[in-house]
Amino acid sequence: MKSVYNLMMMDKDPSYNNRIEEFNIGFFSSYDKAEKTARRYLTEVEGFKDYNIVYKITEKSIIGSNDGLSTDIFIICGWNENDEFDATDVIESNCYVNKNDAEQKLNELIESYCRKEWCIDKYIIDECKWQEGFVRVYC
């Protein structure tokens, strides 16, 4: 497997300050699996089936050799925050099979990009990270 497919769901109706809410559902081994998951969310999962939700699937490269046994991937994210503590200027790396490689890349990115916050996120391929639905809260 040389790449994975990231499924993002977006609420097309803006919340406060015209912000679009995004939900990272997970990373999938095929475009087909990601799309089937998106369709299931749009018909079965609370919030996703109830509001004006769209999905986007993006292909992401995998760095490192995957022996076929590991289903873990690591992704580096860096971001700043605005006055409302929303993430801005977000950057995201490719996917790494080896956590040590991701940590090394994190150090390189910190040197290259001025971001306030950094993290390495772990995902399991073909597992939905965001499994619950959502409800809108109006203030």
C-alpha positions, 0 to 999 in steps of 0.5 A: 500500500503506497497511499491511503484515503482520508475521509473528511465530512464537512457541515456546509452550513457555517457556524459562528464567524462563518466557520465550516465545521470539519470532522476527520473520520479516518484513513482508509486503504481504498477510495471505495472503503472511504466512500462507502463509509461516507455514504453510511455516515450520511444515511445512518449517523446522527448529525451527519444524516440530519444536516447539510453535510458533504464529504471529501476524500483525499489521497495521502502518500505513505512514507516507509515500508509497510510489511502488510502487518502494520495498520498504524500510520502517523501524521504530523500537524502544525498550526497557529490559533486565532483570537477565538482559538480556532486552528489557522495556518494548518500544515499536515505531513504525509503518512508515516508507517514508522513513528521514529520517522514521523518524529524525525520529520516533526523536528525538520518541520519545526525548523522549517515552519513557524507554528505555535502548536505541533502534534503527531497523530496516530490513526489505524487504517480502515478504522473510523476515528470519529465514530459518534454523531454530533449535534449543533448547539445554537447560542 
